[in-house]
Each structure stands twice: as structure tokens, then as C-alpha cells.
Amino acid sequence: MRYFTVQARTDREAIEKMKSAYGEEARILTHRAVRRGGLLGLFTAEGVEVTGYISEDGTRRKKVEVEDEKKKILDTVRRDQTLQVLLKEIQSLREAVTTARAPAAETHPSIARIEDLLGVNDFSEEYCTGMRDRIRREFSLETLENYGALQNTVVEWIGDSIAIDAPLAFGGPGPVVVVIVGPTGVGKTTTIAKLAAVHGLAGGRAPGRKVRIITIDNYRIAAKQQIETYAEIMRIPVSLVESAPELAKTLTLSQEADLVLIDTIGRSPRDLAKLAEMKDILGACGTRAMIYLALSATTKASDAEEILRQFEPFGYRSVILTKLDETMRIGNVVSVLARHRKSVAYLCDGQGVPQDLSEASAVRLLMNMEGFRINREALEKRYGRAARGN
């Protein structure tokens, strides 16, 4: 009688290995779950171990003969080990399997703390998984003990995942045409007013330029009155249009301006027909328009995914992140923007015109995270100084 032991990942694989090595005459004697592989007791994997036997002549035995052989083997085992010892070994094995399955045994405490912080800041599961895998690749067990250094590195990795768009550049032929699209209620009209004030008022952050405002939002009376009020205060001409021909004509009459800002109708990302209608109107801008998508920082990740996808046909170059003052958790939008490789152009963190608008800054967004220790001086050296006003 020959005895053997086979280890594998699954029962099926163990049986296949047994038959491949010992033939169809091989029979299973015992079966148990084991932990396989790993390093220093970590990162082991679940598996199975099968012990069995095969007769010397390779012929099949009848069921009675098999039972007799099992009894002989058990008698041999009893001579070598007492039943109490066997029971203790089984109990130890059960405890080892239970402990190995516990998250604490597989996840280093430093990694677990980082995962908790990412969760608190509403980073997506996909983003958290990528960060955890990167930590395991680039940090050894020894360096994981320095939690402060790990946290600083993770903050830098998050900053590296935030793409920043370049600010508006003037000096070319004709006016710079800026279009802001986005869903209802994200603050497009207020953002238009802020950009108009920043670039149109002498003595502001930039030299006073000739600014014109065009709005195609004639459906909401409040929005129409709001933009007209802002324009009157800043003494900036504002035009209302309802069709592509009217928009083309107004743009032609605005050639002397340095900057033309176009406010659009807020649309639900699910209203595909209305989005298509608005896209047709904006087609009058041609290829010279720079289109930005206004996105609220309070938008949950799944909704942000939908908004980015549905407004993709507009060909927006970057995102203006609004309502940053209404949340301390920016992981939702950072995760989505990183996944879609979209940059951020401006940050809006209040209703003040124009003081609550700033050029996008990775440092400014990182400062908005909760629970992380932020070394602003080091981050500004890495990414450049934060936008003025922060």
C-alpha cells in the first residue's frame, strides 16, 4: 500500500493532481483546509490538502477491502498519536484558518488607517483599491511602521492624481470664447459673473479687459435677472440669444472684445434631447470656444460619473469645481476626475463675486481633505504655490 499527500488551491485541482500523479486507482483518505505560500506568515492563501493511498498492484479493490485498509491505517495512527492529540491539532488548525481570514492579519495597521481616511473622504472603492495596491508594492513591512512618512506619501500620490488645467491665455486674434455647461443648480451663472469680474474689472487679479456676456438661458427668469444685475453692476454688456443663428450673429458683433463668456441652460444629464438641442446652439461657436463643465464638489461619485459621461459630447476641456465651501470631502470628485483623466481649471468656494473664485490648485484641494496631516509648505514646493486668495 502506498500513501501520498497532495496540496492545491481547490478541491477540484487537488483531485486532478492526484489522478494525474497516481492514476485512477488512487483513493482519498483525509481532506483538510490549509494555508499555502506567503512570506513570514503574511499574504498566505487558502488551499486544501488531500492524503490518500493506492494499492501496490494498481487494481481496484472492493468496498469491503477499502474499509479494511482504512481501519488498518486508523489503527496505525492510534498507535502513534492519541485521540486527544488529534483533537488538539484539529482545533489549532481551525483557529489558524479563522485567524488567517481575519482582515487584521492580512492588512498592516498603517494600511488600514490610510484606508479608513480615504473612506472618510469619500474616495471611490476603485481609487482606494489602487492606493492600497500601490502601498503594498512600494512600501516594505519595515517602512510601513513609519506611519507619518506613509501618510505624507499618500497625500502626494493623491495630489499627483489631480490634473490642473492652464489658466486662460489672451493675445491671439479675436476674443477668447468661454462656454460653461453643466447640470442645473451647480452655479454656472455665478461662475460666469466671477470670471467676468476677475477679467473685466480694472485693478483686479488681471488687467481690465473688454468682456461680453451671452446667455442662452432665457427659460429661467431668475437666472436672466441675476446675470443682468451682475452685468449692470460691472458695466459689462450682456446679450440674450435663443438659437444658433442668433448666437453666431452676437459673436460676430463681439469681435472687439477680449473675452466672451457664454452662460448655458442647466440641464439634467438624463435629458438627452435637451442636451442635444443645446449642443446644436453652441455649434455656432465653432472650434474656437473653450468649453468648461461646472461640477459641484458635493456631487456623489456615481452621479459625477453620469454627469461627466453625458456632457462628454460637448468636448469640454476641463472642469470648474463649484460649492467647495459646502463640503470637507473631495474624494468623490477627485476619484471620478482621475478615472476619466479630466483636469480642473477653477475652484469656486462661495457666492462672493469675484473673491470666491480661484485658479485650480492641487494644494487647495488637498487642504480640503479631512483627517490627513497636510504639510502645506512641502506640497507648495512640490506643486507650486497655491492660487492667490487661499
DRENLUMMAR-375093 format. One record per residue (C-alpha): residue number from 1; x, y, z; residue in three letters. Coordinates in nm, 4 decimals. Layout:
# DRENLUMMAR-375093
(marza NUM; (X; Y; Z); 'ala')
...
//
This chain:
# DRENLUMMAR-375093
(marza 1; (0.0000; 0.0000; 0.0000); 'met')
(marza 2; (0.1391; 0.3453; -0.0999); 'arg')
(marza 3; (0.0317; 0.6685; 0.0704); 'tyr')
(marza 4; (0.0600; 1.0189; -0.0655); 'phe')
(marza 5; (-0.0213; 1.3818; 0.0108); 'thr')
(marza 6; (-0.1372; 1.6421; -0.2444); 'val')
(marza 7; (-0.1794; 2.0192; -0.1873); 'gln')
(marza 8; (-0.3693; 2.2528; -0.4215); 'ala')
(marza 9; (-0.5787; 2.5697; -0.4282); 'arg')
(marza 10; (-0.9151; 2.3952; -0.4647); 'thr')
(marza 11; (-1.0707; 2.0517; -0.4185); 'asp')
(marza 12; (-1.1059; 2.0121; -0.7942); 'arg')
(marza 13; (-0.7412; 2.0950; -0.8563); 'glu')
(marza 14; (-0.6301; 1.8559; -0.5796); 'ala')
(marza 15; (-0.8278; 1.5660; -0.7301); 'ile')
(marza 16; (-0.6920; 1.6387; -1.0773); 'glu')
(marza 17; (-0.3343; 1.6448; -0.9437); 'lys')
(marza 18; (-0.3955; 1.3217; -0.7550); 'met')
(marza 19; (-0.5297; 1.1401; -1.0611); 'lys')
(marza 20; (-0.2544; 1.2809; -1.2821); 'ser')
(marza 21; (0.0210; 1.1637; -1.0466); 'ala')
(marza 22; (-0.1235; 0.8342; -0.9160); 'tyr')
(marza 23; (-0.3822; 0.7255; -1.1666); 'gly')
(marza 24; (-0.7485; 0.6370; -1.1439); 'glu')
(marza 25; (-0.6823; 0.3770; -0.8720); 'glu')
(marza 26; (-0.5856; 0.6488; -0.6189); 'ala')
(marza 27; (-0.8317; 0.6920; -0.3329); 'arg')
(marza 28; (-0.8821; 0.9842; -0.0879); 'ile')
(marza 29; (-0.8192; 0.9109; 0.2772); 'leu')
(marza 30; (-0.8333; 1.2517; 0.4507); 'thr')
(marza 31; (-0.9096; 1.6071; 0.3426); 'his')
(marza 32; (-0.8448; 1.9360; 0.5228); 'arg')
(marza 33; (-0.8126; 2.3117; 0.4612); 'ala')
(marza 34; (-0.4623; 2.4627; 0.4843); 'val')
(marza 35; (-0.2814; 2.7950; 0.4326); 'arg')
(marza 36; (-0.0265; 2.7936; 0.1488); 'arg')
(marza 37; (0.2609; 3.0171; 0.0398); 'gly')
(marza 38; (0.3173; 3.3617; 0.1926); 'gly')
(marza 39; (0.6128; 3.5410; 0.3496); 'leu')
(marza 40; (0.6808; 3.5468; 0.7240); 'leu')
(marza 41; (0.3267; 3.4313; 0.7845); 'gly')
(marza 42; (0.1729; 3.7083; 0.5782); 'leu')
(marza 43; (-0.0175; 3.7023; 0.2485); 'phe')
(marza 44; (-0.0870; 3.3291; 0.2628); 'thr')
(marza 45; (-0.3629; 3.1803; 0.0509); 'ala')
(marza 46; (-0.6334; 2.9306; 0.1306); 'glu')
(marza 47; (-0.5890; 2.5808; -0.0049); 'gly')
(marza 48; (-0.6652; 2.2162; 0.0556); 'val')
(marza 49; (-0.4544; 1.9125; 0.1428); 'glu')
(marza 50; (-0.5605; 1.5622; 0.0450); 'val')
(marza 51; (-0.3993; 1.2438; 0.1721); 'thr')
(marza 52; (-0.4688; 0.9170; 0.0007); 'gly')
(marza 53; (-0.3458; 0.5716; -0.0880); 'tyr')
(marza 54; (-0.3038; 0.3340; -0.3798); 'ile')
(marza 55; (-0.2628; -0.0432; -0.3842); 'ser')
(marza 56; (0.0714; -0.1877; -0.4896); 'glu')
(marza 57; (-0.0708; -0.3876; -0.7836); 'asp')
(marza 58; (-0.2786; -0.0929; -0.9066); 'gly')
(marza 59; (-0.6035; -0.2945; -0.9246); 'thr')
(marza 60; (-0.9370; -0.1784; -0.7928); 'arg')
(marza 61; (-1.0401; -0.3061; -0.4548); 'arg')
(marza 62; (-1.3884; -0.3791; -0.3477); 'lys')
(marza 63; (-1.5627; -0.1537; -0.0987); 'lys')
(marza 64; (-1.5100; -0.4013; 0.1828); 'val')
(marza 65; (-1.1364; -0.4186; 0.1165); 'glu')
(marza 66; (-1.1129; -0.0402; 0.1175); 'val')
(marza 67; (-1.2892; -0.0232; 0.4522); 'glu')
(marza 68; (-1.0464; -0.2822; 0.5923); 'asp')
(marza 69; (-0.7492; -0.0797; 0.4748); 'glu')
(marza 70; (-0.8953; 0.2349; 0.6318); 'lys')
(marza 71; (-0.9261; 0.0521; 0.9627); 'lys')
(marza 72; (-0.5632; -0.0595; 0.9422); 'lys')
(marza 73; (-0.4482; 0.2930; 0.8751); 'ile')
(marza 74; (-0.6536; 0.4282; 1.1643); 'leu')
(marza 75; (-0.5091; 0.1634; 1.3920); 'asp')
(marza 76; (-0.1587; 0.2721; 1.2910); 'thr')
(marza 77; (-0.2476; 0.6357; 1.3604); 'val')
(marza 78; (-0.3823; 0.5460; 1.7033); 'arg')
(marza 79; (-0.0551; 0.3741; 1.7908); 'arg')
(marza 80; (0.1424; 0.6874; 1.7069); 'asp')
(marza 81; (-0.0904; 0.9567; 1.8347); 'gln')
(marza 82; (-0.3650; 0.9636; 2.0877); 'thr')
(marza 83; (-0.7120; 1.0881; 2.0013); 'leu')
(marza 84; (-0.6546; 1.3868; 2.2303); 'gln')
(marza 85; (-0.3534; 1.4953; 2.0279); 'val')
(marza 86; (-0.5523; 1.4706; 1.7066); 'leu')
(marza 87; (-0.8334; 1.6786; 1.8505); 'leu')
(marza 88; (-0.5863; 1.9462; 1.9625); 'lys')
(marza 89; (-0.4340; 1.9574; 1.6167); 'glu')
(marza 90; (-0.7749; 1.9946; 1.4555); 'ile')
(marza 91; (-0.8636; 2.2753; 1.6960); 'gln')
(marza 92; (-0.5319; 2.4512; 1.6268); 'ser')
(marza 93; (-0.5890; 2.4207; 1.2528); 'leu')
(marza 94; (-0.9403; 2.5650; 1.2874); 'arg')
(marza 95; (-0.8088; 2.8613; 1.4888); 'glu')
(marza 96; (-0.5290; 2.9212; 1.2378); 'ala')
(marza 97; (-0.7744; 2.9262; 0.9462); 'val')
(marza 98; (-1.0080; 3.1645; 1.1309); 'thr')
(marza 99; (-0.7212; 3.3983; 1.2193); 'thr')
(marza 100; (-0.5864; 3.3935; 0.8632); 'ala')
(marza 101; (-0.9246; 3.5002; 0.7285); 'arg')
(marza 102; (-0.9476; 3.7984; 0.9632); 'ala')
(marza 103; (-0.8673; 4.1330; 0.7887); 'pro')
(marza 104; (-0.6352; 4.2387; 1.0692); 'ala')
(marza 105; (-0.3977; 3.9505; 0.9944); 'ala')
(marza 106; (-0.3778; 4.0370; 0.6255); 'glu')
(marza 107; (-0.3806; 4.4176; 0.6382); 'thr')
(marza 108; (-0.0987; 4.6083; 0.8015); 'his')
(marza 109; (-0.2307; 4.8562; 1.0622); 'pro')
(marza 110; (-0.0789; 5.1511; 0.8747); 'ser')
(marza 111; (-0.2559; 5.0488; 0.5532); 'ile')
(marza 112; (-0.5814; 5.0027; 0.7435); 'ala')
(marza 113; (-0.5541; 5.3578; 0.8850); 'arg')
(marza 114; (-0.4958; 5.5013; 0.5381); 'ile')
(marza 115; (-0.7946; 5.3077; 0.4024); 'glu')
(marza 116; (-1.0095; 5.4493; 0.6825); 'asp')
(marza 117; (-0.9039; 5.8059; 0.5950); 'leu')
(marza 118; (-0.9736; 5.7509; 0.2267); 'leu')
(marza 119; (-1.3170; 5.6178; 0.3166); 'gly')
(marza 120; (-1.3921; 5.9160; 0.5410); 'val')
(marza 121; (-1.3089; 6.1456; 0.2480); 'asn')
(marza 122; (-1.5446; 5.9570; 0.0132); 'asp')
(marza 123; (-1.2815; 5.8259; -0.2270); 'phe')
(marza 124; (-1.4256; 5.5585; -0.4529); 'ser')
(marza 125; (-1.3663; 5.1891; -0.3877); 'glu')
(marza 126; (-1.1670; 5.1650; -0.7109); 'glu')
(marza 127; (-0.9438; 5.4564; -0.6062); 'tyr')
(marza 128; (-0.8905; 5.3068; -0.2584); 'cys')
(marza 129; (-0.8009; 4.9673; -0.4029); 'thr')
(marza 130; (-0.5458; 5.1243; -0.6359); 'gly')
(marza 131; (-0.3920; 5.3196; -0.3499); 'met')
(marza 132; (-0.3726; 5.0107; -0.1268); 'arg')
(marza 133; (-0.2085; 4.8041; -0.4000); 'asp')
(marza 134; (0.0447; 5.0798; -0.4675); 'arg')
(marza 135; (0.1346; 5.1000; -0.0972); 'ile')
(marza 136; (0.1967; 4.7261; -0.0882); 'arg')
(marza 137; (0.4162; 4.7477; -0.3978); 'arg')
(marza 138; (0.6281; 5.0417; -0.2872); 'glu')
(marza 139; (0.6455; 5.0049; 0.0920); 'phe')
(marza 140; (0.8203; 4.7216; 0.2728); 'ser')
(marza 141; (0.6962; 4.5825; 0.6035); 'leu')
(marza 142; (0.9694; 4.7801; 0.7754); 'glu')
(marza 143; (0.8873; 5.1157; 0.6141); 'thr')
(marza 144; (0.5151; 5.0676; 0.6833); 'leu')
(marza 145; (0.5971; 5.1133; 1.0504); 'glu')
(marza 146; (0.6632; 5.4839; 0.9814); 'asn')
(marza 147; (0.3016; 5.5922; 0.9515); 'tyr')
(marza 148; (0.3870; 5.9626; 0.9237); 'gly')
(marza 149; (0.6027; 5.9058; 0.6166); 'ala')
(marza 150; (0.3379; 5.6763; 0.4659); 'leu')
(marza 151; (0.0663; 5.9388; 0.5152); 'gln')
(marza 152; (0.2784; 6.2131; 0.3567); 'asn')
(marza 153; (0.3459; 5.9914; 0.0560); 'thr')
(marza 154; (-0.0212; 5.9033; 0.0124); 'val')
(marza 155; (-0.1162; 6.2740; 0.0213); 'val')
(marza 156; (0.1413; 6.3373; -0.2536); 'glu')
(marza 157; (0.0022; 6.0477; -0.4587); 'trp')
(marza 158; (-0.3467; 6.1948; -0.4280); 'ile')
(marza 159; (-0.2082; 6.5325; -0.5359); 'gly')
(marza 160; (-0.0353; 6.3700; -0.8324); 'asp')
(marza 161; (-0.3695; 6.2253; -0.9444); 'ser')
(marza 162; (-0.5236; 6.5756; -0.9641); 'ile')
(marza 163; (-0.4675; 6.7263; -1.3106); 'ala')
(marza 164; (-0.4656; 7.1068; -1.3247); 'ile')
(marza 165; (-0.5610; 7.2964; -1.6405); 'asp')
(marza 166; (-0.3718; 7.6066; -1.7538); 'ala')
(marza 167; (-0.5397; 7.9467; -1.6947); 'pro')
(marza 168; (-0.6947; 8.1466; -1.9776); 'leu')
(marza 169; (-0.4399; 8.2883; -2.2219); 'ala')
(marza 170; (-0.5048; 8.6123; -2.4103); 'phe')
(marza 171; (-0.3279; 8.7745; -2.7020); 'gly')
(marza 172; (-0.4496; 8.5757; -3.0004); 'gly')
(marza 173; (-0.6659; 8.7058; -3.2836); 'pro')
(marza 174; (-1.0270; 8.7677; -3.1853); 'gly')
(marza 175; (-1.1828; 8.7231; -2.8429); 'pro')
(marza 176; (-1.1357; 8.4266; -2.6123); 'val')
(marza 177; (-1.4721; 8.2483; -2.6038); 'val')
(marza 178; (-1.5566; 8.0582; -2.2850); 'val')
(marza 179; (-1.8656; 7.8383; -2.2536); 'val')
(marza 180; (-1.9793; 7.6880; -1.9241); 'ile')
(marza 181; (-2.2096; 7.3864; -1.9348); 'val')
(marza 182; (-2.3395; 7.1649; -1.6598); 'gly')
(marza 183; (-2.6454; 7.0362; -1.4762); 'pro')
(marza 184; (-2.8992; 7.2595; -1.3047); 'thr')
(marza 185; (-2.8044; 7.4156; -0.9735); 'gly')
(marza 186; (-2.4243; 7.3881; -0.9846); 'val')
(marza 187; (-2.3641; 7.7651; -1.0021); 'gly')
(marza 188; (-2.2890; 7.8280; -1.3702); 'lys')
(marza 189; (-2.4339; 8.1814; -1.3748); 'thr')
(marza 190; (-2.2482; 8.2863; -1.0601); 'thr')
(marza 191; (-1.9262; 8.1440; -1.2030); 'thr')
(marza 192; (-1.9784; 8.3447; -1.5240); 'ile')
(marza 193; (-2.0157; 8.6596; -1.3126); 'ala')
(marza 194; (-1.6989; 8.5780; -1.1179); 'lys')
(marza 195; (-1.4954; 8.5275; -1.4360); 'leu')
(marza 196; (-1.6359; 8.8492; -1.5787); 'ala')
(marza 197; (-1.5370; 9.0401; -1.2670); 'ala')
(marza 198; (-1.1884; 8.8878; -1.2455); 'val')
(marza 199; (-1.1033; 8.9731; -1.6050); 'his')
(marza 200; (-1.3208; 9.2765; -1.6659); 'gly')
(marza 201; (-1.2659; 9.4979; -1.3628); 'leu')
(marza 202; (-0.9509; 9.7087; -1.3684); 'ala')
(marza 203; (-0.7401; 9.6673; -1.0569); 'gly')
(marza 204; (-0.8461; 9.3049; -1.0084); 'gly')
(marza 205; (-0.6248; 8.9999; -1.0392); 'arg')
(marza 206; (-0.5637; 9.0731; -1.4087); 'ala')
(marza 207; (-0.5626; 9.3885; -1.6234); 'pro')
(marza 208; (-0.9096; 9.5117; -1.7084); 'gly')
(marza 209; (-1.0222; 9.3599; -2.0365); 'arg')
(marza 210; (-1.3210; 9.4058; -2.2623); 'lys')
(marza 211; (-1.5682; 9.1409; -2.1554); 'val')
(marza 212; (-1.9027; 9.0442; -2.3072); 'arg')
(marza 213; (-2.1618; 8.8055; -2.1630); 'ile')
(marza 214; (-2.4009; 8.5978; -2.3711); 'ile')
(marza 215; (-2.6702; 8.3838; -2.2135); 'thr')
(marza 216; (-2.8925; 8.1263; -2.3778); 'ile')
(marza 217; (-3.0797; 8.0640; -2.0517); 'asp')
(marza 218; (-3.3986; 8.2504; -2.1308); 'asn')
(marza 219; (-3.6190; 7.9930; -1.9607); 'tyr')
(marza 220; (-3.5383; 8.0757; -1.6014); 'arg')
(marza 221; (-3.6446; 8.4311; -1.5207); 'ile')
(marza 222; (-3.4397; 8.4385; -1.2012); 'ala')
(marza 223; (-3.1207; 8.3367; -1.3852); 'ala')
(marza 224; (-3.1834; 8.6003; -1.6535); 'lys')
(marza 225; (-3.2329; 8.8734; -1.3949); 'gln')
(marza 226; (-2.9302; 8.7567; -1.1969); 'gln')
(marza 227; (-2.6863; 8.7793; -1.4888); 'ile')
(marza 228; (-2.8318; 9.1129; -1.5988); 'glu')
(marza 229; (-2.7857; 9.2511; -1.2477); 'thr')
(marza 230; (-2.4233; 9.1358; -1.2332); 'tyr')
(marza 231; (-2.3572; 9.2782; -1.5801); 'ala')
(marza 232; (-2.5122; 9.6139; -1.4904); 'glu')
(marza 233; (-2.3019; 9.6455; -1.1740); 'ile')
(marza 234; (-1.9832; 9.5626; -1.3667); 'met')
(marza 235; (-2.0945; 9.7683; -1.6696); 'arg')
(marza 236; (-2.0445; 9.4692; -1.8970); 'ile')
(marza 237; (-2.2736; 9.4232; -2.1990); 'pro')
(marza 238; (-2.4983; 9.1156; -2.1840); 'val')
(marza 239; (-2.6910; 8.9606; -2.4738); 'ser')
(marza 240; (-2.9722; 8.7048; -2.4705); 'leu')
(marza 241; (-2.9965; 8.4554; -2.7557); 'val')
(marza 242; (-3.2271; 8.1614; -2.8276); 'glu')
(marza 243; (-3.0841; 7.9956; -3.1381); 'ser')
(marza 244; (-2.7632; 7.9107; -3.3185); 'ala')
(marza 245; (-2.8065; 8.1920; -3.5802); 'pro')
(marza 246; (-2.8596; 8.4488; -3.3033); 'glu')
(marza 247; (-2.5500; 8.3222; -3.1189); 'leu')
(marza 248; (-2.3378; 8.3380; -3.4360); 'ala')
(marza 249; (-2.4546; 8.6941; -3.5050); 'lys')
(marza 250; (-2.3829; 8.8084; -3.1487); 'thr')
(marza 251; (-2.0349; 8.6558; -3.1587); 'leu')
(marza 252; (-1.9651; 8.8405; -3.4826); 'thr')
(marza 253; (-2.0690; 9.1696; -3.3183); 'leu')
(marza 254; (-1.8379; 9.0957; -3.0230); 'ser')
(marza 255; (-1.5111; 9.0778; -3.2161); 'gln')
(marza 256; (-1.3728; 9.3826; -3.0404); 'glu')
(marza 257; (-1.3966; 9.2095; -2.7003); 'ala')
(marza 258; (-1.1092; 9.0285; -2.5293); 'asp')
(marza 259; (-1.3312; 8.7732; -2.3571); 'leu')
(marza 260; (-1.6800; 8.6432; -2.4364); 'val')
(marza 261; (-1.8480; 8.4392; -2.1617); 'leu')
(marza 262; (-2.1442; 8.2191; -2.2583); 'ile')
(marza 263; (-2.3884; 8.1052; -1.9906); 'asp')
(marza 264; (-2.5959; 7.7998; -2.0832); 'thr')
(marza 265; (-2.9178; 7.6362; -1.9735); 'ile')
(marza 266; (-2.8888; 7.3987; -1.6830); 'gly')
(marza 267; (-2.9902; 7.0540; -1.7999); 'arg')
(marza 268; (-3.0291; 6.7191; -1.6332); 'ser')
(marza 269; (-2.7665; 6.4758; -1.7668); 'pro')
(marza 270; (-3.0565; 6.2355; -1.8320); 'arg')
(marza 271; (-3.2389; 6.4815; -2.0614); 'asp')
(marza 272; (-3.0581; 6.3738; -2.3765); 'leu')
(marza 273; (-3.2914; 6.5589; -2.6144); 'ala')
(marza 274; (-3.2396; 6.8932; -2.4423); 'lys')
(marza 275; (-2.8655; 6.8357; -2.4211); 'leu')
(marza 276; (-2.8560; 6.7705; -2.7953); 'ala')
(marza 277; (-3.0567; 7.0889; -2.8571); 'glu')
(marza 278; (-2.8142; 7.2958; -2.6533); 'met')
(marza 279; (-2.5155; 7.1366; -2.8285); 'lys')
(marza 280; (-2.6628; 7.2409; -3.1638); 'asp')
(marza 281; (-2.6922; 7.6025; -3.0458); 'ile')
(marza 282; (-2.3345; 7.6048; -2.9174); 'leu')
(marza 283; (-2.2205; 7.4716; -3.2524); 'gly')
(marza 284; (-2.2355; 7.8358; -3.3682); 'ala')
(marza 285; (-1.9208; 7.8992; -3.1613); 'cys')
(marza 286; (-1.7160; 7.6794; -3.3924); 'gly')
(marza 287; (-1.3936; 7.5261; -3.2708); 'thr')
(marza 288; (-1.2559; 7.8386; -3.1049); 'arg')
(marza 289; (-1.4720; 7.8106; -2.7920); 'ala')
(marza 290; (-1.3219; 7.6701; -2.4734); 'met')
(marza 291; (-1.5910; 7.4680; -2.3002); 'ile')
(marza 292; (-1.5837; 7.4008; -1.9257); 'tyr')
(marza 293; (-1.8060; 7.1674; -1.7270); 'leu')
(marza 294; (-1.9309; 7.3064; -1.3958); 'ala')
(marza 295; (-1.9440; 7.0291; -1.1352); 'leu')
(marza 296; (-2.0445; 7.0659; -0.7709); 'ser')
(marza 297; (-1.7943; 6.9303; -0.5186); 'ala')
(marza 298; (-2.0903; 6.7915; -0.3224); 'thr')
(marza 299; (-2.1896; 6.5542; -0.6049); 'thr')
(marza 300; (-2.1614; 6.1892; -0.5061); 'lys')
(marza 301; (-1.9266; 5.9782; -0.7136); 'ala')
(marza 302; (-2.1918; 5.7800; -0.9021); 'ser')
(marza 303; (-2.3748; 6.0990; -1.0068); 'asp')
(marza 304; (-2.0471; 6.2666; -1.1058); 'ala')
(marza 305; (-1.9719; 5.9671; -1.3291); 'glu')
(marza 306; (-2.3077; 6.0162; -1.5037); 'glu')
(marza 307; (-2.2574; 6.3921; -1.5463); 'ile')
(marza 308; (-1.9110; 6.3556; -1.6978); 'leu')
(marza 309; (-2.0319; 6.0866; -1.9356); 'arg')
(marza 310; (-2.3458; 6.2672; -2.0561); 'gln')
(marza 311; (-2.1701; 6.6007; -2.1148); 'phe')
(marza 312; (-1.8771; 6.4365; -2.2957); 'glu')
(marza 313; (-2.0263; 6.5152; -2.6410); 'pro')
(marza 314; (-1.9750; 6.8870; -2.5716); 'phe')
(marza 315; (-1.5994; 6.8281; -2.5794); 'gly')
(marza 316; (-1.5333; 7.0164; -2.2555); 'tyr')
(marza 317; (-1.1650; 7.0701; -2.1943); 'arg')
(marza 318; (-1.1742; 7.0918; -1.8170); 'ser')
(marza 319; (-1.3882; 7.1127; -1.5047); 'val')
(marza 320; (-1.4819; 7.4070; -1.2840); 'ile')
(marza 321; (-1.5377; 7.2703; -0.9353); 'leu')
(marza 322; (-1.8099; 7.4668; -0.7531); 'thr')
(marza 323; (-1.9515; 7.4702; -0.3979); 'lys')
(marza 324; (-1.6194; 7.3661; -0.2489); 'leu')
(marza 325; (-1.7178; 7.5549; 0.0667); 'asp')
(marza 326; (-2.0103; 7.3186; 0.1243); 'glu')
(marza 327; (-1.8071; 7.0031; 0.1823); 'thr')
(marza 328; (-1.4929; 6.8757; 0.3537); 'met')
(marza 329; (-1.4858; 6.5587; 0.1448); 'arg')
(marza 330; (-1.3445; 6.5881; -0.2055); 'ile')
(marza 331; (-1.2519; 6.2233; -0.2592); 'gly')
(marza 332; (-1.5685; 6.1665; -0.4603); 'asn')
(marza 333; (-1.4837; 6.4145; -0.7365); 'val')
(marza 334; (-1.1074; 6.3522; -0.7232); 'val')
(marza 335; (-1.1706; 5.9797; -0.7774); 'ser')
(marza 336; (-1.4010; 6.0372; -1.0729); 'val')
(marza 337; (-1.1833; 6.3022; -1.2393); 'leu')
(marza 338; (-0.8749; 6.0822; -1.2015); 'ala')
(marza 339; (-1.0593; 5.7858; -1.3524); 'arg')
(marza 340; (-1.1706; 5.9906; -1.6545); 'his')
(marza 341; (-0.8390; 6.1813; -1.6795); 'arg')
(marza 342; (-1.0126; 6.5192; -1.6529); 'lys')
(marza 343; (-0.8372; 6.8317; -1.5292); 'ser')
(marza 344; (-0.9633; 7.1113; -1.3030); 'val')
(marza 345; (-0.9436; 7.4744; -1.4183); 'ala')
(marza 346; (-1.1116; 7.6800; -1.1445); 'tyr')
(marza 347; (-1.2348; 7.6387; -0.7889); 'leu')
(marza 348; (-1.5426; 7.8154; -0.6503); 'cys')
(marza 349; (-1.5910; 7.8165; -0.2754); 'asp')
(marza 350; (-1.8694; 8.0666; -0.2092); 'gly')
(marza 351; (-2.1155; 8.3143; -0.3594); 'gln')
(marza 352; (-1.8826; 8.6163; -0.3377); 'gly')
(marza 353; (-1.8043; 8.7859; -0.6707); 'val')
(marza 354; (-1.5202; 8.7715; -0.7607); 'pro')
(marza 355; (-1.3312; 8.6789; -0.4442); 'gln')
(marza 356; (-1.4678; 8.3238; -0.4198); 'asp')
(marza 357; (-1.3120; 8.2126; -0.7490); 'leu')
(marza 358; (-0.9535; 8.0923; -0.7839); 'ser')
(marza 359; (-0.7426; 7.9128; -1.0386); 'glu')
(marza 360; (-0.7317; 7.5426; -0.9606); 'ala')
(marza 361; (-0.4606; 7.4208; -0.7265); 'ser')
(marza 362; (-0.3792; 7.0685; -0.6116); 'ala')
(marza 363; (-0.2691; 7.2153; -0.2789); 'val')
(marza 364; (-0.6057; 7.3866; -0.2293); 'arg')
(marza 365; (-0.7915; 7.0602; -0.2886); 'leu')
(marza 366; (-0.5600; 6.8621; -0.0623); 'leu')
(marza 367; (-0.6144; 7.1188; 0.2119); 'met')
(marza 368; (-0.9843; 7.0365; 0.1891); 'asn')
(marza 369; (-0.9331; 6.6743; 0.2965); 'met')
(marza 370; (-1.0402; 6.5620; 0.6407); 'glu')
(marza 371; (-0.8183; 6.3688; 0.8811); 'gly')
(marza 372; (-0.4956; 6.3752; 0.6781); 'phe')
(marza 373; (-0.1947; 6.5603; 0.8146); 'arg')
(marza 374; (-0.1154; 6.8201; 0.5491); 'ile')
(marza 375; (0.2301; 6.9751; 0.5174); 'asn')
(marza 376; (0.1315; 7.2769; 0.3078); 'arg')
(marza 377; (0.4850; 7.4120; 0.2716); 'glu')
(marza 378; (0.6133; 7.0816; 0.1337); 'ala')
(marza 379; (0.3152; 7.0482; -0.1001); 'leu')
(marza 380; (0.3591; 7.4004; -0.2369); 'glu')
(marza 381; (0.7205; 7.3184; -0.3159); 'lys')
(marza 382; (0.6043; 7.0066; -0.4998); 'arg')
(marza 383; (0.3148; 7.1599; -0.6935); 'tyr')
(marza 384; (0.3917; 7.5318; -0.6912); 'gly')
(marza 385; (0.2301; 7.7868; -0.4662); 'arg')
(marza 386; (-0.1459; 7.7686; -0.4246); 'ala')
(marza 387; (-0.3634; 8.0072; -0.6178); 'ala')
(marza 388; (-0.3949; 8.3528; -0.4706); 'arg')
(marza 389; (-0.6714; 8.4042; -0.2236); 'gly')
(marza 390; (-0.6145; 8.0697; -0.0421); 'asn')
//
